[in-house]
Structure formats: structure tokens, C-alpha cells
Amino acid sequence: MQYFEGASITHICVHKVGNQSEEEYLTLSKKELAIDPEVKDLLAAYFIKPFKSEEYFQLFHDSDLALNEVYTYISAIFDKPEQTLTQSKHLAQHLYNQSTHPNIKGGEFYVVYFKDCILDGETLDAVGLFKSENKETFLKILLQEDAFDIESEEGININKLDKGCIIYNKEREQGYVVSVVDNTNKSAEARYWTDEFLHIRQRQDQYYNTDNTMALYKNYVVKQLPEEYNVTKADQADLLNRTLSFFKEKQHFDQESFNEEVLHHKEYIDSFGRFKQEYANERDLEIADNFSISPAAVKRQNRSYKSIIKLDKNFHIYIHGDRSRIEHGEDDKGRFYKLYFNTES
């Protein structure tokens, strides 16, 4: 978890980064931003509030981490925080060089040095990179002698950060620990913030292991299992429910324990082993056999673990447990499910 209650901003720089393809300019500031404490508190809330996820990333490069430009400039800032302005100009230039797609909006680019942030119980310094792209119209009511007047202005909504990342001064040799927000461009061609500018990959921690393992099992149960074996939708729903219960109730994942408690059948276990290898190779994943379970990742995956049987366009059956209380069959009227229950409401 990341906490900022005791954190403070010691350096803040802002530059204007336009879109090259639209012939917009890069405008670099010659000084750090000088602001009063009240505005600094507002800016801190604007920057920090969106960072709630426990999914973390790392800066990387395919051949040499030192060739990742953000990594180089951020490392220089951590070494000498007084160089924040100088390095922020390099970061702004790098962002401008990536701003070539016509869908990319220009905006203000902030580089902020934070003291005393807390990540997983450890007090660390951090550098924040933020970009505001969208402007909103605000109304100002003015009192003019004995009457009121109204004006409109464009500005930034401090409750809506467009893009941002916080890079913690931890695990330097692995590309630091990075938390990311991108609330604007979701299309593949516009993911320049994460892919082209930051160039990040997911950090292989307990969140990574839990999230990918649960996604793996769901794919196996929903897609692969019915191709190999004669399983009903009720059987699949039962397996999904047991998988979800395992991750919710346990603190640690162990492959052998999971096989015994959830998959049960040797043929399923062998089949899953083959599927796991193919799945990992196709997606270039490293899926651990033993790891601590991340409750935050379980909560995220819980949204996609829907144990629902859809029957034509007439009925939906939601299965929450006890597979023995639902039967599947077929008679002269067609295929059917038989449900057993104690009470109804």
C-alpha cells in the first residue's frame, strides 16, 4: 500500500508539452514553480489522490535498463534532487518526442519531488510525473458595485488527473517501483504514456502472481476444459466458485494444494499443466507455483469470476456454491436444469 499523509513536495517544475504532428510547441520553464502553501496542498491532492491501486510496474528496456530515458533522468534526480529542474527539461523533451500521434493532446507536464512517502511500510522519496490534457469551463460570479457579473474561464479540474506516475526510490537495479494512472487515452495507438514515454512492465510481486494466476485458471475453465472434457456449464461454474473461494480464504498459494482442493481429478491436473505452459509462453509470463496472495488482486479478479449459466434468452442461473444442488439432463421436451433449494425470497 502507498500512503502520502506525511509526504511533502520539495521541488515542482511545470512545462508545456504540445503535439508535434499538430505543430504545437514544447515550452520549457526556466524556474521551478513557486507557489504558496495553500495552492501546494491543492496540487498535492490533485497529484496523489488517484493513486489507489496496488498494481505496480518497473521501468525497463529490452537490451539495457540504462537506455530507458526516464530511468536515466529519474536516477539523476534521486542522486541530486536539486537537479530536478534540469532533469525535468530532459523528461519534457522526451515526452514531446513521443507526442506524435494525432490523438495525443498537448498539456502541462509536471515533475514533482516528494519527500517521505510510505510504500508497504517503508519511508521513501519519490518523483511524480503528471500531465494535464483536458480543460473544463468554470464560471466566476463577480460583484460589480450593486450588481453581479459572470465570466467563464478554462482551467484544470483538480479532481480529475489525466495522466500520472509516481516512481519510488526503491529497487533501482530493477527499474524502481512505479505506480501509474492513465485516465484518458485507452486506445492502443494512444498508449504513448505507458509504452513509449515510460516504457514499463508489470512488477513481478504478489499482485502480479495473484492476478495472472487467477486469470490463467479462468481461461482454463472457461475455454480449454470444455474442449477436452464433457463438462457442463454447472461444472465450470463450480470450478470457478471453488477457485475464487480458495484465493479468498487462503493467505498463500501453493500449486499442489490448489490441485488437490480445486481441480481434484488427475486428468484435469495434467491438462491444466499443459495449458499453463502454453498460456505462459504465448503471453511471455512467469507464473509462480508458490506466492503470497494479494487481496487487492483477488478483489479485481472477483469482478470477472461470474458463475452464470445463460439459457437461450429466457433464463440466467447464478451459481454461488454447492454443485450437488443443481442437476443437468435432457428429456423429450429438451435440455433442462433441476435446482434444489430450502427457502425462496
C-alpha positions in Angstrom: 0.0 0.0 0.0 1.1 3.6 -0.7 0.4 6.4 1.8 1.2 10.2 1.4 -0.2 11.6 4.6 3.2 12.7 5.9 4.7 13.4 2.4 5.8 16.8 1.3 6.7 18.5 -2.0 10.2 20.0 -2.1 10.6 20.6 -5.9 7.9 21.2 -8.6 8.5 22.1 -12.2 6.0 22.6 -15.0 6.4 22.7 -18.8 4.1 22.9 -21.7 4.3 19.8 -24.0 2.4 20.1 -27.3 1.7 17.6 -30.1 4.4 17.6 -32.8 2.0 16.4 -35.5 -0.2 19.4 -34.8 2.8 21.7 -35.0 2.4 22.6 -31.3 5.5 23.6 -29.4 7.5 22.5 -26.4 7.7 25.4 -23.9 10.3 24.9 -21.1 10.2 26.8 -17.8 13.4 28.4 -16.6 12.5 28.2 -13.0 10.8 25.9 -10.6 7.2 26.7 -9.7 6.9 29.0 -6.7 3.5 28.6 -5.0 2.1 29.4 -1.6 1.4 26.6 0.9 -2.4 26.5 0.2 -2.0 26.0 -3.5 0.7 23.5 -2.9 -1.7 21.4 -0.8 -4.3 21.6 -3.6 -1.7 20.4 -6.1 -0.6 17.6 -3.8 -4.1 16.4 -3.6 -4.6 16.7 -7.3 -1.4 14.6 -8.0 -1.8 12.0 -5.2 -5.5 11.2 -4.8 -5.9 8.9 -7.9 -3.1 6.5 -6.8 -5.1 3.8 -5.1 -4.1 0.7 -7.0 -1.7 -1.9 -5.6 -0.6 -2.9 -9.1 3.0 -1.8 -9.6 5.3 -1.6 -12.6 9.0 -1.2 -13.4 10.9 0.9 -15.9 12.6 -1.4 -18.4 14.4 -1.6 -21.7 14.7 -4.7 -24.0 18.6 -4.6 -24.0 19.9 -2.3 -21.2 17.9 -0.5 -18.5 20.3 2.4 -18.7 18.9 3.1 -22.2 15.5 3.8 -20.8 15.5 7.6 -20.8 13.0 8.1 -18.0 15.1 5.8 -15.8 18.3 7.8 -16.6 16.7 11.2 -15.8 14.9 10.0 -12.7 18.1 8.4 -11.3 19.9 11.7 -11.7 17.1 13.4 -9.7 17.3 10.9 -6.9 21.1 11.3 -6.8 20.8 15.1 -6.7 17.3 16.5 -6.0 18.5 20.0 -6.6 18.8 19.0 -10.3 15.1 18.4 -10.6 14.6 21.4 -12.9 17.4 20.4 -15.3 16.3 16.8 -15.5 12.6 17.8 -15.8 13.5 19.6 -19.1 15.0 16.4 -20.4 11.9 14.5 -19.4 9.7 17.1 -21.1 11.7 16.8 -24.3 11.5 13.0 -24.2 7.7 13.3 -23.7 7.4 15.8 -26.6 9.4 13.4 -28.8 6.7 10.7 -28.2 3.8 13.1 -28.8 3.4 12.5 -32.5 0.1 10.6 -32.8 -2.8 13.0 -33.8 -5.0 11.7 -30.9 -2.5 12.9 -28.3 -3.5 16.2 -26.6 -1.0 18.8 -25.6 -0.9 19.9 -21.9 1.0 20.9 -18.9 3.7 18.4 -17.7 4.7 18.4 -14.1 7.8 16.9 -12.4 7.5 16.8 -8.7 9.8 15.6 -5.9 8.2 14.1 -2.9 9.8 13.5 0.5 8.8 10.8 2.9 6.2 8.8 1.1 5.3 5.4 2.5 5.2 2.3 0.4 4.4 -1.1 2.1 5.5 0.4 5.4 8.8 1.8 4.1 9.5 5.6 4.1 10.9 6.6 0.7 11.4 9.6 -1.6 9.6 9.6 -4.9 9.4 11.5 -8.2 6.0 12.2 -9.7 5.4 12.8 -13.4 2.0 14.2 -14.3 0.3 15.6 -17.4 -3.0 17.6 -17.6 -4.6 17.4 -21.0 -8.3 18.2 -20.6 -9.6 21.7 -19.7 -13.0 22.4 -18.3 -15.0 25.6 -18.3 -15.6 27.3 -15.0 -17.9 30.2 -14.1 -16.9 33.1 -11.9 -19.5 35.3 -10.3 -18.3 38.8 -9.7 -19.8 41.6 -7.6 -19.7 44.9 -9.5 -20.9 47.7 -7.3 -24.6 47.0 -6.8 -24.9 44.1 -9.4 -23.4 40.8 -10.2 -21.5 39.9 -13.3 -20.5 36.4 -14.6 -17.4 35.3 -16.5 -16.2 32.0 -17.9 -12.7 30.7 -17.7 -11.0 27.5 -18.8 -9.0 25.5 -16.2 -7.9 22.2 -14.7 -10.3 20.2 -12.6 -8.2 19.2 -9.6 -10.4 16.1 -9.1 -9.5 14.6 -12.5 -5.9 13.8 -13.1 -5.4 12.8 -16.7 -2.0 11.0 -16.6 0.5 10.4 -13.9 3.1 8.1 -12.4 4.9 8.0 -9.1 8.4 6.5 -9.2 9.6 5.3 -5.7 13.3 5.3 -4.9 13.3 1.5 -4.4 14.7 -1.4 -6.4 16.8 0.9 -8.5 18.6 -2.0 -10.3 15.2 -3.5 -11.3 13.8 -0.2 -12.7 12.3 1.2 -9.5 8.7 0.7 -8.2 6.3 2.6 -10.3 2.6 3.4 -9.8 0.7 4.5 -12.9 -2.6 6.4 -13.7 -3.9 6.9 -17.3 -7.5 8.1 -17.4 -7.7 9.5 -20.9 -6.3 7.6 -23.9 -7.4 3.9 -23.8 -6.8 3.1 -27.4 -3.8 1.1 -28.3 -2.3 3.7 -30.7 -2.5 6.4 -27.9 -0.9 4.4 -25.1 2.2 6.5 -25.5 2.3 7.4 -21.8 2.9 3.9 -20.6 4.5 2.3 -23.6 6.5 4.9 -25.4 7.3 7.5 -22.7 7.7 5.5 -19.5 8.3 2.1 -21.2 7.2 0.0 -18.2 6.3 -3.6 -17.5 4.4 -5.1 -14.6 6.4 -5.7 -11.4 6.6 -9.4 -10.5 5.2 -9.2 -7.0 2.3 -10.9 -5.1 -0.2 -8.7 -7.0 1.3 -9.8 -10.3 1.3 -13.5 -9.3 -2.2 -13.5 -7.9 -3.8 -11.6 -10.8 -2.1 -13.6 -13.5 -2.8 -17.0 -11.8 -6.5 -16.3 -11.4 -6.7 -15.1 -15.0 -5.0 -18.3 -16.1 -7.4 -20.5 -14.2 -10.4 -18.7 -15.5 -9.2 -19.1 -19.1 -8.6 -22.8 -18.5 -12.0 -23.5 -17.0 -14.0 -21.4 -19.5 -12.1 -22.1 -22.7 -9.8 -25.1 -22.5 -11.6 -27.5 -20.2 -14.8 -27.9 -22.3 -12.7 -28.6 -25.4 -11.1 -31.6 -23.8 -13.8 -33.0 -21.5 -17.5 -33.3 -21.3 -18.2 -30.7 -18.7 -21.4 -28.8 -18.2 -21.7 -25.1 -17.5 -22.6 -26.0 -14.0 -19.3 -27.9 -13.7 -17.5 -24.9 -14.9 -19.3 -22.6 -12.5 -18.5 -24.9 -9.7 -14.8 -24.8 -10.6 -14.8 -21.0 -10.8 -16.5 -20.8 -7.4 -14.1 -23.1 -5.8 -11.1 -21.3 -7.3 -12.4 -17.9 -6.1 -13.1 -19.4 -2.6 -9.5 -20.7 -2.4 -8.0 -17.3 -3.2 -10.3 -15.5 -0.8 -9.8 -17.9 2.1 -6.0 -18.5 1.8 -3.1 -16.2 2.5 -0.6 -18.3 0.5 -0.9 -20.0 -2.9 0.6 -23.5 -3.3 0.1 -25.3 -6.6 -0.1 -28.8 -5.1 -2.7 -27.7 -2.5 -4.7 -26.0 -5.2 -4.6 -29.1 -7.4 -5.9 -31.2 -4.6 -8.6 -28.9 -3.3 -9.9 -27.4 -6.5 -9.1 -29.5 -9.6 -9.3 -32.9 -7.8 -9.1 -35.1 -10.9 -5.7 -36.2 -12.2 -6.7 -35.7 -15.8 -7.7 -32.1 -15.1 -4.4 -31.5 -13.2 -2.3 -32.9 -16.1 -4.4 -31.0 -18.7 -4.0 -27.8 -16.7 -0.3 -28.2 -16.5 0.0 -28.4 -20.3 -2.3 -25.4 -20.7 -0.4 -23.3 -18.1 2.9 -23.8 -20.1 1.3 -22.8 -23.4 -0.5 -19.8 -21.8 2.7 -18.5 -20.1 4.7 -18.9 -23.3 2.2 -17.1 -25.5 2.0 -14.1 -23.1 5.6 -14.1 -22.0 4.6 -14.6 -18.4 6.4 -16.1 -15.4 3.8 -17.8 -13.3 5.0 -18.9 -9.9 3.9 -22.1 -8.2 4.1 -20.6 -4.7 3.4 -17.0 -3.6 1.6 -14.8 -1.0 -1.9 -13.9 -2.2 -2.8 -10.3 -2.8 -6.3 -9.4 -1.6 -6.4 -6.4 -3.9 -5.7 -8.6 -6.9 -8.4 -11.1 -5.8 -10.9 -8.2 -5.5 -10.0 -7.2 -9.0 -10.4 -10.7 -10.5 -13.6 -11.2 -8.5 -15.4 -8.9 -10.9 -14.7 -11.3 -13.8 -15.4 -14.5 -12.0 -19.1 -14.6 -12.9 -20.7 -18.1 -12.4 -23.7 -17.5 -14.6 -25.4 -20.1 -16.9 -27.3 -18.3 -19.7 -30.2 -20.4 -21.2 -31.3 -19.0 -24.6 -32.8 -15.6 -23.9 -35.1 -16.8 -21.2 -33.2 -17.5 -18.1 -30.0 -16.8 -16.2 -28.9 -19.1 -13.4 -26.4 -17.7 -10.9 -24.5 -20.3 -9.1 -22.8 -19.4 -5.8 -21.9 -22.8 -4.4 -22.9 -26.4 -3.7 -22.8 -28.0 -7.1 -24.8 -31.0 -5.8 -28.0 -29.0 -5.7 -28.2 -28.5 -9.4 -28.7 -31.3 -12.0 -28.5 -31.3 -15.7 -30.4 -33.5 -18.1 -32.5 -34.0 -21.2 -36.0 -35.3 -22.0 -38.5 -35.2 -24.8 -39.1 -31.5 -24.1 -35.4 -30.6 -24.4 -32.4 -30.0 -22.2 -33.0 -28.9 -18.6 -31.5 -27.9 -15.3 -33.1 -29.1 -12.0 -32.5 -26.9 -8.9 -32.9 -27.9 -5.2 -33.4 -25.3 -2.5 -34.6 -24.9 1.0 -36.1 -21.3 1.0 -37.0 -18.7 -1.5 -37.3 -14.9 -1.2 
